């Protein structure tokens, strides 16, 4: 596989290969206002990058607390997912393909668990998938060429309303027809609150701390870029490396802390994985609430404006122009960081006790009711 020209990362080479073209020196970030205007007027979100959020001291402290409080739970869920992947695949010849960026640290954890607890060497790549644009077909072809007999397992961090799961299903149906392949769309995630994945650790909507930060918990790699000024037809989708944030980088600290818990949590993970169904049906239950909120909060329902779940709410506050945030319980520890971000950005928070998700972020569009 040709790896020249790939984006750099602060992760060790043995943990992950980002199949993303390096556009660090060419690509400039847009202001929030410029990017939001472009998206609202028909531009695609992957044509521009937001300026990276630099967390406050209070927010950084809360992030570290959340890692300390959740690392054992995360380790337990990683073990469940890794074992379910193995059982579902029906083979040990597996290649992990995480969806950049949120899937990347989770893919590293699953790879490490497979190595240390299952004695399996599963190669791990990270590729771009973009809503309404699909998965990077060149990257998938490169992986298939390098591992022609392996079972590809796609990985993400969490689900919201299932937009990426739907995009993956659509992309792979097209890919399989085009290249006469049989790739599976059974994406694995740690948390599936929207009930739209078949392989998961939990369907509880809880805080995965890697959602709290951007590149500084994702190997210093930006969101993926698809802009024809920089990405030509035969290129991988692109990304930037934020080398100027090296002093603030917590990427390896996060995966190392969770990895250190594997030995302690592995027995319980194994028992749960073997005593519960390997896969579950997609019910898309969370989408019902998204539709109701879309109709009740906006004059023109656009479900892209409704970002459900703790992870997606956090992303809205980090890189979009939020209108308001809904939380089920403002006292719950999983939304503390959301309240801090909302206060920093002057975004109102509304408590809705019967909310299906633990939190929902609403994007400002001019169509608010």
C-alpha positions in Angstrom: 0.0 0.0 0.0 1.3 3.5 -0.9 1.5 5.6 2.3 3.5 8.6 0.9 1.6 11.9 1.3 -0.7 10.7 4.1 -1.5 13.0 6.9 0.8 12.8 9.9 -0.6 11.9 13.4 0.6 11.8 16.9 -0.5 8.2 17.3 2.1 5.5 17.1 2.4 3.9 13.7 1.4 0.5 15.0 -1.9 1.8 16.3 -3.4 3.3 13.1 -2.9 4.3 9.5 -5.0 7.3 8.4 -5.7 6.9 4.7 -6.1 10.7 4.3 -4.2 13.0 2.0 -2.1 15.6 3.9 -3.3 19.1 3.1 -1.7 20.7 6.2 0.2 23.3 4.3 -2.5 24.3 1.7 -5.8 24.4 3.6 -6.9 27.3 5.9 -9.7 27.1 8.4 -12.8 29.2 8.0 -14.5 31.3 10.7 -17.6 29.9 12.3 -19.7 32.5 10.5 -18.2 31.8 7.1 -18.6 28.1 7.4 -22.1 28.2 8.8 -23.2 30.6 6.0 -21.7 28.3 3.4 -23.5 25.2 4.8 -26.8 27.0 5.2 -26.7 28.2 1.6 -26.0 24.7 0.0 -22.2 24.2 0.5 -21.0 20.9 2.0 -19.6 20.9 5.5 -16.5 19.0 4.4 -15.4 21.8 2.0 -14.3 23.9 4.9 -12.8 23.3 8.4 -13.8 25.2 11.6 -11.2 26.8 13.7 -10.1 24.3 16.4 -11.7 25.0 19.8 -9.0 25.6 22.4 -10.5 24.5 25.7 -10.6 26.6 28.8 -8.8 25.5 32.0 -12.1 24.6 33.6 -13.2 22.6 30.6 -9.9 20.8 30.4 -10.1 19.9 34.1 -13.6 18.5 33.6 -12.3 16.4 30.7 -9.6 14.8 32.8 -12.2 14.1 35.5 -14.5 12.5 33.0 -11.7 10.2 31.7 -10.9 9.2 35.3 -14.6 8.5 36.0 -15.4 6.6 32.8 -12.2 4.7 31.8 -13.2 1.4 33.4 -16.6 1.6 31.8 -15.1 2.4 28.5 -12.6 -0.5 28.9 -15.5 -2.8 29.6 -17.4 -1.7 26.5 -14.4 -1.9 24.3 -14.0 -5.6 25.4 -17.7 -6.3 24.7 -17.5 -4.7 21.2 -14.2 -6.5 20.3 -15.5 -9.9 21.3 -18.8 -9.2 19.5 -16.9 -8.2 16.4 -15.0 -11.5 16.5 -18.1 -13.6 17.0 -20.1 -11.8 14.4 -17.4 -12.0 11.8 -17.1 -15.8 12.1 -13.4 -15.4 11.4 -10.2 -14.1 13.1 -9.0 -12.6 9.8 -10.3 -9.1 10.5 -9.3 -5.6 9.4 -10.6 -2.7 11.5 -11.6 0.4 9.5 -12.5 3.3 11.8 -14.5 6.3 10.4 -12.4 9.4 10.9 -12.4 11.2 13.3 -14.7 10.0 16.1 -14.1 6.4 15.3 -10.3 6.6 15.3 -9.5 6.4 19.1 -12.2 3.7 19.5 -10.6 1.7 16.6 -7.3 2.0 18.4 -8.8 0.7 21.6 -10.4 -2.3 19.9 -7.2 -3.1 18.1 -5.3 -3.0 21.3 -7.9 -5.1 23.1 -7.7 -7.7 20.3 -3.9 -7.8 20.6 -3.6 -8.0 24.4 -6.7 -10.0 25.4 -7.6 -12.0 22.3 -4.1 -12.5 20.9 -5.2 -11.3 17.5 -3.4 -8.9 15.2 -6.1 -6.9 13.5 -4.7 -4.2 11.1 -6.4 -0.8 11.7 -7.0 2.0 9.2 -9.0 5.2 9.4 -10.9 6.5 6.4 -13.3 9.4 5.6 -17.0 9.1 5.3 -19.1 12.2 4.7 -22.8 12.7 4.8 -24.3 13.0 1.3 -20.9 12.3 -0.2 -20.3 8.7 1.0 -17.2 6.8 2.0 -13.8 7.3 0.4 -13.9 4.5 -2.2 -10.2 4.8 -3.1 -9.3 4.2 0.6 -11.5 1.1 0.7 -10.0 -0.2 -2.5 -6.5 0.3 -1.0 -7.5 -1.7 2.1 -9.0 -4.5 0.0 -5.9 -4.7 -2.2 -3.7 -5.0 0.8 -5.9 -7.5 2.7 -7.9 -9.3 -0.1 -9.1 -12.2 2.2 -9.9 -10.2 5.3 -13.2 -9.3 6.7 -13.5 -5.5 6.9 -15.2 -4.2 10.1 -16.2 -0.6 10.2 -16.0 1.3 13.6 -17.3 4.6 14.9 -17.5 6.1 18.4 -21.2 6.5 18.9 -24.5 7.0 17.0 -26.8 10.0 17.1 -29.8 9.7 14.9 -28.0 7.3 12.5 -27.0 9.6 9.6 -23.5 8.0 9.3 -24.9 4.5 9.6 -27.3 5.3 6.7 -24.5 6.8 4.7 -22.4 3.7 5.3 -25.2 1.4 4.2 -25.8 3.4 1.1 -22.1 3.7 0.2 -21.4 0.0 0.6 -24.5 -1.0 -1.5 -23.1 1.2 -4.3 -19.5 -0.1 -3.7 -20.6 -3.7 -3.7 -22.5 -3.3 -7.0 -19.7 -1.4 -8.6 -16.9 -3.8 -7.6 -18.8 -7.1 -7.1 -17.8 -7.2 -3.4 -19.7 -8.2 -0.3 -18.7 -5.6 2.3 -20.9 -5.5 5.4 -22.5 -2.4 6.9 -22.6 -3.7 10.5 -20.8 -0.8 11.9 -19.6 -1.3 15.5 -19.8 1.5 18.1 -19.3 1.9 21.8 -22.6 3.7 22.4 -25.7 3.4 20.3 -28.4 5.5 21.9 -30.3 6.0 18.7 -30.7 2.2 18.2 -29.3 2.3 14.7 -26.2 0.0 14.9 -26.3 -3.7 15.2 -22.9 -4.1 17.0 -22.4 -2.0 20.1 -21.3 -1.9 23.8 -24.3 -0.2 25.1 -27.4 1.7 24.0 -27.2 4.0 26.9 -26.6 7.7 26.0 -23.5 8.4 28.0 -20.3 10.5 27.8 -17.4 9.1 25.8 -14.7 11.6 26.8 -13.1 11.6 23.4 -16.2 13.5 22.2 -15.2 16.4 24.5 -12.3 17.5 22.4 -11.3 17.8 18.7 -7.9 17.0 17.3 -6.2 16.9 20.7 -7.9 13.6 21.4 -7.8 12.3 17.8 -4.1 12.1 17.0 -3.9 15.9 16.1 -5.8 15.1 12.9 -8.5 17.5 11.6 -12.0 16.6 10.4 -11.8 15.2 6.9 -11.9 17.5 3.9 -13.4 17.0 0.4 -12.9 20.1 -1.6 -11.9 19.8 -5.2 -9.4 22.7 -5.0 -7.2 20.4 -2.9 -8.6 16.9 -3.4 -8.3 15.5 -6.9 -10.3 12.6 -8.3 -7.5 10.0 -7.6 -6.7 11.3 -4.1 -7.9 10.1 -0.7 -10.1 12.5 1.1 -7.9 15.0 3.0 -7.0 16.2 6.5 -4.7 18.5 8.3 -2.2 17.7 11.1 -2.2 20.3 13.9 1.4 20.1 14.9 1.1 23.5 16.7 -1.1 21.7 19.3 1.5 19.1 20.3 1.8 20.5 23.8 -1.9 20.2 24.3 -2.2 16.7 22.8 -4.1 14.1 25.0 -4.6 11.5 22.2 -2.3 8.9 23.6 -3.1 9.7 27.2 -6.7 8.9 26.5 -6.2 5.5 24.8 -3.4 4.6 27.3 -5.6 5.2 30.3 -8.4 3.0 28.9 -6.0 0.3 27.7 -4.5 0.1 31.3 -8.0 -1.1 32.5 -8.3 -4.1 30.1 -6.9 -6.7 32.5 -9.2 -5.6 35.2 -12.4 -5.4 33.1 -11.8 -8.2 30.6 -13.5 -11.0 32.6 -16.7 -9.1 32.9 -16.6 -8.0 29.3 -16.1 -11.6 28.2 -19.0 -12.8 30.3 -21.4 -10.1 29.0 -20.3 -10.7 25.4 -20.9 -14.4 25.6 -24.2 -14.2 27.6 -26.0 -11.6 25.5 -27.0 -11.5 21.8 -24.0 -10.7 19.5 -26.1 -8.3 17.4 -29.4 -6.4 17.9 -32.0 -5.1 15.6 -31.9 -1.6 14.4 -35.1 0.1 15.6 -34.1 3.7 14.9 -36.0 4.6 18.1 -34.2 7.9 18.6 -35.2 9.2 15.2 -38.8 9.5 16.4 -37.8 12.1 18.9 -35.6 13.9 16.3 -38.6 14.1 14.0 -40.9 15.5 16.7 -38.3 18.1 17.8 -37.6 19.0 14.2 -41.3 19.8 13.6 -41.9 21.5 16.9 -38.8 23.7 17.0 -38.3 24.8 13.4 -40.7 26.3 10.8 -39.2 24.0 8.2 -38.2 20.6 9.5 -34.5 19.9 8.7 -33.3 16.9 10.7 -29.6 17.9 10.0 -30.3 20.8 12.5 -31.1 18.4 15.3 -28.1 16.7 16.8 -29.1 14.1 19.5 -27.1 12.4 22.2 -24.2 13.6 24.4 -21.6 13.1 21.7 -23.4 15.0 19.0 -24.5 17.8 21.3 -20.8 18.3 22.3 -19.8 18.5 18.6 -22.5 21.1 17.9 -21.1 23.3 20.7 -17.5 22.7 19.6 -17.8 23.5 15.9 -21.3 24.7 14.8 -23.5 27.7 15.5 -25.8 26.4 18.2 -29.3 27.8 18.9 -30.1 26.0 22.1 -29.4 22.8 24.0 -31.9 20.5 25.5 -30.9 18.2 28.5 -32.9 15.6 30.3 -31.3 16.3 33.7 -29.0 19.3 34.2 -27.5 17.7 37.3 -26.3 14.5 35.5 -22.5 14.3 35.4 -22.5 13.3 31.7 -23.8 16.8 30.7 -21.5 18.9 32.9 -19.1 19.6 30.1 -22.1 20.6 27.9 -23.2 23.1 30.4 -19.7 24.6 30.6 -19.5 24.9 26.8 -23.0 26.3 26.5 -22.1 29.0 29.1 -18.9 29.9 27.3 -20.7 30.3 24.1 -23.8 32.0 25.5 -26.1 29.2 24.4 -29.3 28.7 26.4 -29.9 25.3 28.0 -33.5 24.0 28.5 -34.3 21.0 30.8 -36.7 18.6 29.3 -37.3 15.7 31.8 -38.9 13.3 29.4 -36.2 13.6 26.7 -35.3 10.2 25.1 -31.7 11.2 24.7 -29.6 12.6 27.6 -29.1 15.8 25.5 -29.8 17.3 22.1 -28.1 20.2 20.4 -30.1 22.5 18.0 -28.3 24.4 15.3 -29.2 28.0 14.5 -30.7 28.3 11.0 -33.1 31.3 10.9 -36.1 28.8 10.8 -36.4 28.6 14.6 -40.0 28.8 16.0 
